[in-house]
Amino acid sequence: MVYPVLEYWNQQEDGTYEVTPVEYDWKQLRAFRNAELIRMDEHLKEDYPTGDDRQALLDYRQALRDIPQNYEDESEAVANWPTRPEWMM
């Protein structure tokens, strides 16, 4: 799955972890989104999936496409990144 990473956990020599938030720009988020859309295209065939599974996949793909229009800044887009349909997990 392709999801933006929210933070990196770096283990220190003393065994503790330093947490570093990751910031993205729109170009990077579009690259994540586009990669996931390509992966989803591989699952979307004329006769598969069917019924509710097909609609869930179509809704997910639409949510991915709508990310730039639905969020004003990158951090908001990352925090609300769409989740794949349950049947694909």
C-alpha positions as CSV (number, residue, x, y, z in Angstrom):
1,M,0.0,0.0,0.0
2,V,1.1,3.5,-0.6
3,Y,0.4,5.9,2.2
4,P,2.3,9.0,3.2
5,V,4.5,8.3,6.3
6,L,3.5,10.6,9.2
7,E,6.7,10.4,11.1
8,Y,10.0,8.6,11.4
9,W,11.1,6.8,14.6
10,N,14.9,6.8,14.9
11,Q,16.4,4.6,17.6
12,Q,19.1,6.3,19.5
13,E,22.2,4.6,20.9
14,D,20.6,4.6,24.4
15,G,17.6,2.7,23.1
16,T,15.2,5.6,23.1
17,Y,13.5,6.8,20.0
18,E,13.5,10.2,18.4
19,V,10.3,11.0,16.5
20,T,10.7,13.2,13.5
21,P,7.5,14.5,11.8
22,V,7.6,14.2,8.0
23,E,6.3,17.1,5.9
24,Y,5.2,16.7,2.3
25,D,4.5,19.1,-0.5
26,W,1.7,18.7,-3.0
27,K,4.0,17.3,-5.6
28,Q,5.0,14.4,-3.3
29,L,1.4,13.8,-2.3
30,R,0.3,13.7,-5.9
31,A,3.0,11.1,-6.6
32,F,1.7,8.9,-3.7
33,R,-1.8,9.3,-5.0
34,N,-0.9,8.6,-8.6
35,A,1.0,5.5,-7.7
36,E,-2.0,4.2,-5.7
37,L,-4.4,5.0,-8.6
38,I,-2.2,2.9,-10.9
39,R,-2.3,0.0,-8.5
40,M,-6.1,0.3,-8.3
41,D,-6.4,0.3,-12.0
42,E,-4.9,-3.1,-12.0
43,H,-7.8,-4.3,-9.8
44,L,-10.5,-2.7,-11.8
45,K,-11.6,-4.9,-14.7
46,E,-14.7,-4.8,-16.8
47,D,-16.3,-7.7,-14.9
48,Y,-14.4,-7.6,-11.6
49,P,-15.0,-6.7,-8.9
50,T,-18.8,-6.7,-8.8
51,G,-21.5,-5.3,-6.6
52,D,-20.5,-3.5,-3.3
53,D,-16.8,-4.3,-3.8
54,R,-16.8,-2.6,-7.1
55,Q,-18.5,0.5,-5.7
56,A,-16.1,0.6,-2.8
57,L,-13.2,0.6,-5.2
58,L,-14.7,3.3,-7.3
59,D,-15.4,5.4,-4.2
60,Y,-11.8,4.9,-3.0
61,R,-10.4,5.9,-6.4
62,Q,-12.6,9.0,-6.4
63,A,-11.5,10.0,-2.9
64,L,-7.8,9.7,-4.1
65,R,-8.5,11.9,-7.1
66,D,-10.3,14.5,-4.9
67,I,-7.5,15.0,-2.4
68,P,-6.0,18.2,-3.9
69,Q,-9.5,19.8,-4.1
70,N,-10.7,18.7,-0.7
71,Y,-7.8,19.9,1.5
72,E,-6.2,23.3,1.7
73,D,-2.8,22.1,3.0
74,E,-0.6,19.1,2.8
75,S,-0.8,18.1,6.5
76,E,-4.6,18.1,6.4
77,A,-4.5,15.8,3.3
78,V,-2.1,13.4,4.9
79,A,-4.2,13.3,8.1
80,N,-7.3,12.4,6.0
81,W,-5.7,10.1,3.5
82,P,-8.3,7.7,2.1
83,T,-8.3,4.0,3.2
84,R,-8.4,1.2,0.8
85,P,-11.7,-0.8,0.7
86,E,-11.7,-3.5,3.5
87,W,-11.9,-6.4,1.0
88,M,-8.5,-5.2,-0.3
89,M,-6.7,-5.3,3.0
